[in-house]
Amino acid sequence: MSTPKKKTKWPVIIGAVFIVVFIAAMVYSSAGNNQYRAEVCVTFEGRTVCRNAAATTKAEAERIGASTACTDLTAGMTALMQCEQNSPRQVTWK
C-alpha cells in the first residue's frame, strides 16, 4: 500500500499567506486616511446632502466629502461638474 502524496498542501498555504498579507496591506493603507475627518454638506439646485469623508489633508477630506455629496445630488456628468465647482455649504470637522 502506498501513502497518498501531499503536494496540494503548499499551494493552499501560499494562497492563505497571500490573502493574509493582502488584507494586512489594505488595513495599513486605509489607516493613514483617518487624520482628518469631516462632514461636508453641499447644496445644489435647492437640495442639500451631507456626507462624511476622511483623508490625509483637510483640503482632500473636504473635496472627497463634496464630491460624494454631489454624486448623490446630480444625474449626469455636466450637473456633477457644476455641483463640484460650488463651495460646500457647511464643513464640520470631527
C-alpha positions as CSV (number, residue, x, y, z in Angstrom):
1,M,0.0,0.0,0.0
2,S,1.3,3.4,-0.9
3,T,0.7,6.6,1.0
4,P,-1.1,9.4,-0.7
5,K,1.0,12.4,-1.8
6,K,0.5,15.7,-0.1
7,K,1.7,18.1,-2.8
8,T,-1.6,20.1,-2.7
9,K,-0.8,21.4,0.7
10,W,1.8,24.0,-0.4
11,P,-0.4,25.9,-2.9
12,V,-3.1,26.2,-0.2
13,I,-0.6,27.6,2.3
14,I,0.8,30.0,-0.2
15,G,-2.7,31.2,-1.1
16,A,-3.6,31.7,2.5
17,V,-0.4,33.7,3.2
18,F,-1.1,35.8,0.2
19,I,-4.7,36.6,1.4
20,V,-3.4,37.5,4.9
21,V,-0.7,39.8,3.5
22,F,-3.2,41.4,1.1
23,I,-5.7,42.1,3.9
24,A,-3.0,43.5,6.2
25,A,-1.8,45.8,3.4
26,M,-5.3,47.1,2.9
27,V,-5.8,47.8,6.6
28,Y,-2.4,49.5,6.8
29,S,-3.0,51.7,3.8
30,S,-6.5,52.8,4.9
31,A,-5.4,53.6,8.5
32,G,-3.5,56.6,7.3
33,N,-6.7,58.2,5.9
34,N,-8.1,58.9,9.3
35,Q,-6.1,62.0,10.1
36,Y,-8.8,64.5,9.0
37,R,-12.5,63.6,9.2
38,A,-15.3,65.9,8.2
39,E,-19.0,66.0,7.5
40,V,-19.4,68.0,4.3
41,C,-22.8,69.5,3.3
42,V,-23.4,70.6,-0.3
43,T,-26.5,72.4,-1.7
44,F,-27.2,72.1,-5.4
45,E,-30.5,73.0,-7.2
46,G,-32.3,73.6,-3.9
47,R,-31.4,70.2,-2.4
48,T,-28.8,69.7,0.4
49,V,-26.9,66.4,1.1
50,C,-24.3,65.8,3.8
51,R,-21.6,63.1,3.6
52,N,-18.7,62.0,5.7
53,A,-15.1,61.9,4.4
54,A,-11.6,61.1,5.7
55,A,-8.2,61.9,4.2
56,T,-4.6,62.8,5.0
57,T,-5.2,66.6,4.4
58,K,-8.1,68.9,5.2
59,A,-8.4,70.0,1.6
60,E,-8.6,66.4,0.4
61,A,-11.2,65.4,3.0
62,E,-13.4,68.4,2.1
63,R,-13.0,67.6,-1.6
64,I,-13.9,64.0,-1.1
65,G,-17.0,64.8,1.0
66,A,-18.2,67.4,-1.5
67,S,-17.7,65.1,-4.4
68,T,-19.6,62.3,-2.7
69,A,-22.4,64.6,-1.8
70,C,-22.6,65.9,-5.4
71,T,-22.7,62.4,-6.7
72,D,-25.9,61.9,-4.7
73,L,-27.4,65.2,-5.8
74,T,-26.9,65.0,-9.5
75,A,-27.6,62.9,-12.5
76,G,-25.2,63.3,-15.4
77,M,-21.7,64.4,-15.8
78,T,-22.5,68.1,-16.6
79,A,-24.5,68.6,-13.4
80,L,-21.9,66.7,-11.4
81,M,-19.1,69.1,-12.6
82,Q,-21.3,72.1,-11.9
83,C,-22.1,70.9,-8.4
84,E,-18.4,70.1,-7.6
85,Q,-17.4,73.7,-8.6
86,N,-19.6,75.1,-5.8
87,S,-18.2,75.6,-2.3
88,P,-19.6,73.3,0.4
89,R,-22.5,74.8,2.4
90,Q,-21.1,73.5,5.6
91,V,-18.0,71.6,6.8
92,T,-17.9,70.1,10.3
93,W,-14.6,68.7,11.4
94,K,-14.6,65.7,13.6
